[in-house]
Amino acid sequence: PTIISNKIHNGPCSNDVICGRGGKANTHPGNISFREEAKKLRSWYESSSKSEKFTISSFLVDIVGERGGRFLKRNPEQPGKWLEADGSDVRKKASQALREGRRSAGQ
């Protein structure tokens, strides 16, 4: 992922979404609410055209921003510090979240 901001953050707030896999990214409150919002939009996303899917994933990103959240990734050069992920990577994360439930029943 590339960086849209050189601003370094000390740590994610409860509304932020952590970009990355496993552990903290799965259990962080911002990621949990992000996945819940994605779940609400999933059936609309699945029945949409490719251009509509882009719009829906952008809408999901906007929901996070409206709550005061950011999409953060670990700063590889400063352990314990965070950087904001760029718009393209953020939208890809949103698209992945919107597709996620298709693989497992009950979601």
Backbone as JSON, one array per atom type, in Angstrom:
{
  "sequence": "PTIISNKIHNGPCSNDVICGRGGKANTHPGNISFREEAKKLRSWYESSSKSEKFTISSFLVDIVGERGGRFLKRNPEQPGKWLEADGSDVRKKASQALREGRRSAGQ",
  "N": [[0.82, -1.21, 0.0], [0.39, 2.24, -0.73], [1.13, 5.58, 0.45], [-0.98, 8.25, 1.46], [-0.63, 10.35, 3.02], [1.85, 11.98, 4.87], [1.59, 12.17, 7.48], [2.1, 11.04, 10.68], [0.72, 8.78, 12.92], [0.05, 8.06, 16.36], [-1.45, 5.89, 17.16], [-4.23, 3.74, 16.35], [-7.55, 5.03, 16.56], [-10.79, 4.31, 18.03], [-12.64, 4.43, 15.92], [-11.15, 4.07, 13.67], [-9.97, 2.1, 10.89], [-7.97, -0.67, 10.69], [-5.55, -1.52, 8.42], [-4.44, -4.55, 7.18], [-3.59, -7.91, 8.13], [-5.08, -10.36, 10.28], [-4.91, -10.81, 13.93], [-4.86, -7.83, 15.63], [-6.14, -6.34, 13.64], [-8.43, -7.8, 13.14], [-9.87, -7.68, 15.52], [-10.12, -5.07, 16.29], [-12.19, -2.3, 17.21], [-13.01, -0.44, 15.19], [-12.61, -1.91, 12.84], [-14.41, -3.97, 13.24], [-16.91, -2.62, 13.17], [-16.71, -1.66, 10.57], [-16.79, -4.07, 9.09], [-19.37, -4.85, 9.78], [-20.9, -2.82, 8.56], [-20.22, -3.35, 5.91], [-21.42, -5.82, 5.61], [-24.13, -5.1, 5.66], [-24.35, -3.85, 3.22], [-23.78, -5.8, 1.39], [-25.57, -7.5, -0.18], [-26.63, -5.68, -2.01], [-24.27, -4.92, -3.28], [-23.46, -7.38, -4.45], [-25.39, -7.76, -6.41], [-24.92, -5.84, -8.26], [-23.63, -3.89, -11.09], [-20.27, -3.68, -12.47], [-19.38, -0.98, -12.42], [-21.18, 0.1, -10.6], [-20.42, -1.32, -8.34], [-17.95, -0.18, -7.76], [-18.81, 2.34, -6.91], [-20.32, 1.61, -4.64], [-18.36, 0.48, -2.98], [-16.81, 2.74, -2.56], [-18.67, 4.25, -1.19], [-18.84, 2.79, 1.19], [-16.29, 3.32, 2.23], [-16.62, 6.06, 2.63], [-18.5, 6.03, 4.71], [-16.96, 5.24, 6.9], [-15.27, 7.47, 7.09], [-17.14, 9.48, 7.69], [-17.75, 8.84, 10.26], [-15.58, 9.69, 11.55], [-13.4, 8.12, 11.23], [-10.32, 6.65, 10.03], [-8.29, 4.97, 7.58], [-5.75, 3.03, 8.5], [-2.3, 2.0, 8.39], [0.46, 0.05, 9.53], [3.48, 1.77, 10.28], [6.3, 1.04, 8.64], [8.84, 2.02, 9.11], [8.86, 3.19, 11.57], [8.31, 1.62, 14.3], [5.3, 0.96, 16.06], [4.06, 3.22, 15.27], [1.71, 4.76, 12.99], [0.43, 5.06, 9.62], [-1.63, 6.74, 7.2], [-3.46, 4.92, 4.82], [-3.52, 4.87, 1.2], [-6.04, 6.12, -1.12], [-6.73, 4.28, -3.18], [-5.88, 1.77, -2.19], [-7.47, 1.67, 0.06], [-10.06, 1.61, -1.0], [-9.92, -0.85, -2.3], [-9.73, -2.5, -0.06], [-12.27, -2.09, 0.98], [-13.84, -3.17, -1.1], [-13.04, -5.84, -0.93], [-14.04, -6.48, 1.62], [-16.75, -6.29, 1.08], [-17.12, -8.44, -0.58], [-16.49, -10.6, 1.02], [-18.33, -12.28, 2.57], [-19.4, -14.12, 0.78], [-18.08, -16.51, 0.6], [-18.54, -17.99, 2.88], [-21.13, -19.64, 4.58], [-24.07, -18.28, 6.17], [-23.44, -15.64, 6.56]],
  "CA": [[0.0, 0.0, 0.0], [1.1, 3.51, -0.76], [0.75, 6.51, 1.51], [-1.54, 9.51, 0.99], [-0.29, 11.38, 3.98], [3.07, 11.71, 5.63], [1.25, 12.35, 8.88], [2.32, 9.84, 11.48], [-0.23, 8.69, 14.03], [0.52, 7.23, 17.46], [-2.19, 4.64, 17.23], [-5.58, 3.84, 15.83], [-8.68, 5.34, 17.44], [-11.82, 3.26, 17.94], [-13.35, 4.5, 14.64], [-10.23, 3.8, 12.57], [-9.89, 0.75, 10.35], [-6.58, -1.09, 10.55], [-5.27, -2.3, 7.2], [-3.51, -5.62, 7.49], [-4.23, -9.19, 8.39], [-5.0, -11.05, 11.56], [-4.79, -10.19, 15.24], [-5.46, -6.56, 15.99], [-7.02, -5.9, 12.56], [-9.71, -8.51, 13.26], [-10.57, -7.41, 16.77], [-10.21, -3.62, 16.54], [-13.59, -1.86, 17.1], [-13.28, 0.18, 13.89], [-12.69, -2.97, 11.84], [-15.65, -4.7, 13.49], [-18.03, -1.84, 12.63], [-16.49, -1.64, 9.12], [-17.31, -5.34, 8.55], [-20.83, -4.83, 9.95], [-21.44, -1.96, 7.49], [-20.04, -4.09, 4.66], [-22.43, -6.88, 5.58], [-25.4, -4.47, 5.32], [-24.32, -3.45, 1.81], [-23.31, -6.92, 0.57], [-26.52, -7.99, -1.2], [-26.67, -4.64, -3.04], [-23.0, -5.03, -4.0], [-23.42, -8.6, -5.25], [-26.33, -7.69, -7.53], [-24.61, -4.62, -9.0], [-22.66, -3.92, -12.18], [-18.91, -3.35, -12.04], [-19.28, 0.45, -12.09], [-21.93, 0.31, -9.36], [-19.62, -1.88, -7.26], [-16.97, 0.84, -7.41], [-19.54, 3.36, -6.15], [-20.71, 1.05, -3.34], [-17.15, 0.37, -2.15], [-16.46, 4.12, -2.17], [-19.67, 4.62, -0.19], [-18.42, 2.15, 2.45], [-15.15, 4.12, 2.7], [-17.18, 7.33, 3.12], [-19.15, 5.78, 6.0], [-15.89, 5.27, 7.91], [-14.85, 8.86, 7.24], [-18.2, 10.25, 8.34], [-17.68, 8.51, 11.7], [-14.31, 10.2, 12.06], [-12.39, 7.08, 11.12], [-9.33, 6.65, 8.96], [-7.73, 3.66, 7.27], [-4.35, 3.13, 8.91], [-1.41, 0.85, 8.28], [1.65, 0.2, 10.36], [4.61, 2.47, 9.67], [7.41, 0.08, 8.69], [10.07, 2.68, 9.52], [8.75, 3.62, 12.97], [7.45, 0.68, 15.0], [4.34, 1.55, 16.99], [3.44, 4.38, 14.62], [0.77, 4.41, 11.92], [0.28, 5.96, 8.47], [-2.89, 6.57, 6.49], [-3.36, 4.22, 3.54], [-4.02, 5.7, 0.1], [-7.43, 5.9, -1.53], [-6.86, 3.07, -3.99], [-5.78, 0.61, -1.29], [-8.62, 1.71, 0.96], [-11.23, 1.15, -1.75], [-9.73, -2.29, -2.49], [-10.09, -3.15, 1.21], [-13.73, -2.04, 1.06], [-14.36, -4.15, -2.05], [-12.8, -7.17, -0.35], [-14.99, -6.66, 2.72], [-18.07, -6.48, 0.5], [-17.14, -9.78, -1.19], [-16.07, -11.6, 2.0], [-19.34, -13.23, 3.05], [-19.86, -15.07, -0.23], [-17.39, -17.79, 0.75], [-18.99, -18.78, 4.04], [-22.58, -19.59, 4.82], [-24.53, -17.65, 7.39], [-23.06, -14.22, 6.68]],
  "C": [[0.86, 1.26, 0.0], [0.5, 4.46, 0.27], [0.15, 7.77, 0.9], [-1.12, 10.66, 1.88], [1.01, 11.0, 4.66], [2.83, 11.84, 7.12], [1.36, 11.02, 9.62], [1.39, 9.89, 12.68], [0.32, 7.75, 15.09], [-0.21, 5.91, 17.54], [-3.58, 4.83, 16.71], [-6.59, 4.19, 16.92], [-9.76, 4.28, 17.21], [-12.59, 3.29, 16.62], [-12.46, 4.19, 13.45], [-10.3, 2.33, 12.15], [-8.41, 0.44, 10.13], [-6.45, -1.94, 9.3], [-4.2, -3.32, 7.54], [-4.29, -6.87, 7.84], [-4.07, -9.61, 9.84], [-5.04, -10.16, 12.78], [-5.58, -8.92, 15.46], [-6.43, -6.07, 14.91], [-8.39, -6.58, 12.67], [-10.53, -8.07, 14.46], [-10.74, -5.92, 17.07], [-11.65, -3.14, 16.31], [-13.94, -1.22, 15.75], [-13.41, -0.84, 12.78], [-13.98, -3.76, 12.01], [-16.83, -3.92, 12.91], [-17.92, -1.72, 11.11], [-17.07, -2.91, 8.48], [-18.83, -5.4, 8.69], [-21.5, -3.97, 8.87], [-21.34, -2.67, 6.14], [-21.11, -5.16, 4.51], [-23.8, -6.31, 5.18], [-25.49, -4.15, 3.82], [-24.08, -4.62, 0.85], [-24.3, -7.36, -0.51], [-26.66, -6.98, -2.34], [-25.42, -4.74, -3.92], [-23.01, -6.24, -4.95], [-24.33, -8.54, -6.47], [-26.06, -6.48, -8.44], [-23.63, -4.85, -10.14], [-21.29, -3.51, -11.64], [-18.8, -1.88, -11.65], [-20.04, 0.77, -10.81], [-21.14, -0.22, -8.16], [-18.55, -0.89, -6.8], [-17.61, 1.91, -6.52], [-19.88, 2.86, -4.75], [-19.48, 0.93, -2.43], [-16.69, 1.76, -1.7], [-17.41, 4.63, -1.08], [-19.29, 4.04, 1.18], [-17.23, 2.91, 3.06], [-15.65, 5.44, 3.3], [-17.85, 7.17, 4.49], [-18.11, 5.85, 7.13], [-15.46, 6.71, 8.17], [-15.86, 9.72, 7.96], [-18.23, 9.99, 9.84], [-16.39, 9.0, 12.33], [-13.18, 9.19, 11.98], [-11.46, 7.28, 9.93], [-8.92, 5.21, 8.7], [-6.23, 3.77, 7.5], [-3.6, 1.84, 8.67], [-0.18, 1.12, 9.13], [2.74, 0.92, 9.58], [5.82, 1.54, 9.77], [8.72, 0.7, 9.19], [10.05, 3.13, 10.98], [7.79, 2.68, 13.7], [6.55, 1.38, 16.03], [3.64, 2.77, 16.43], [2.63, 3.91, 13.4], [0.74, 5.47, 10.85], [-1.09, 5.73, 7.85], [-2.63, 5.89, 5.15], [-3.95, 5.08, 2.44], [-5.4, 5.25, -0.36], [-7.65, 4.63, -2.31], [-6.83, 1.82, -3.11], [-6.98, 0.52, -0.36], [-9.86, 1.18, 0.24], [-11.13, -0.35, -2.03], [-10.1, -3.06, -1.22], [-11.61, -3.18, 1.36], [-14.35, -3.07, 0.12], [-14.19, -5.57, -1.52], [-13.79, -7.46, 0.77], [-16.4, -6.92, 2.19], [-18.21, -7.86, -0.14], [-17.02, -10.89, -0.16], [-17.11, -12.66, 2.33], [-19.76, -14.28, 2.05], [-19.26, -16.45, -0.04], [-17.93, -18.64, 1.9], [-20.47, -18.59, 4.28], [-22.89, -18.85, 6.11], [-24.13, -16.2, 7.55], [-23.84, -13.35, 5.75]]
}
